[in-house]
Structures are given as C-alpha cells and as structure tokens.
Amino acid sequence: MPATYCSLHYHAVFSTKDRYPLITKDWRNDLHAYIGGIVRNLDGVPVAIGGTENHAHILIGLRATHRLDYVMRDLKSGSSEWVHQTVGKRSFSWQPGYFGATVSPSQIDAVTRYILNQEEHHRHKTFKHEYLEMLKLAGIEYDERYVW
C-alpha cells in the first residue's frame, strides 16, 4: 500500500489540580478555544471541547505519528500558561494524569454531543461518578486508592 490511512480519534478527560472548581463560566469558552488552537498547532483536529468548572473533555483527531502523552503534556502546559497570563489565575494547574480512550468513527457524533453537553450532564452525575464509569466502560483496570 503506497499511503497510510488512519482514523485516530481520542476522547481525553483531565481535571484541575485536586479538582478545584477554578474554571469559571466567564472564561471557560475562551479556554476551550485556546485548547483547540493548541491541538491545531500540533497538527491535530479539535472535534469537540467541553467541560465544567473542574475538568475538561476533548475529542481530537490525531495523526499516526502523534503520541497522546506528548499531546496531553503540551495541551495541559500550554493552556495552564494561558490561564496564568490571560486570566491571571497564577494558582491554576491541571492534575498530572488524564483519561484517554480511542473513539470509533461510528461513535464520533455521540461523543461530540456528550462533550458539548457537559453542563447538563453534570446536573445529574458527579465528575467522580462519570470518571469511574468511563474507566469501567473503557475496560481500564484501576486501583481506587490512586484514581481520586
């Protein structure tokens, strides 16, 4: 085969340090837009970005040459720097870890709706419940002592 063809979409979730509710509505959309810009600068495609005051969800399309851990490192450090400089929250930082799972092309629309509807979703479910549920659905083994 003379060319490489891949459909590599990832749903990633990451929280503010200690899950503090630092991301207020007045600058949340700007943060999400900035995160999208970071993804584009890394030659990825930001399909959907959403979240609440203490965490963010992203659905991104990446190339076969990308490493998710590098993308997440750059995305989190770049967006933290933006918050420090633009919003003025010097105490802002993300938790070191994240959730990441691949998304089948047939599920992109459903995951997009889920990410863009985070405000409503979290009226009925806590972030902790959501996160543990995602780990279970993805078949990821974990030790609850180190998750939360």
Secondary structure as GFF3:
##gff-version 3
##sequence-region A 1 148
A	DSSP	beta_strand	8	15	.	.	.	ID=ss1
A	DSSP	three_ten_helix	17	19	.	.	.	ID=ss2
A	DSSP	alpha_helix	25	41	.	.	.	ID=ss3
A	DSSP	beta_strand	45	51	.	.	.	ID=ss4
A	DSSP	beta_strand	55	62	.	.	.	ID=ss5
A	DSSP	alpha_helix	68	82	.	.	.	ID=ss6
A	DSSP	pi_helix	83	87	.	.	.	ID=ss7
A	DSSP	beta_strand	99	103	.	.	.	ID=ss8
A	DSSP	three_ten_helix	105	107	.	.	.	ID=ss9
A	DSSP	alpha_helix	108	116	.	.	.	ID=ss10
A	DSSP	alpha_helix	118	121	.	.	.	ID=ss11
A	DSSP	alpha_helix	127	137	.	.	.	ID=ss12
A	DSSP	alpha_helix	144	147	.	.	.	ID=ss13
###
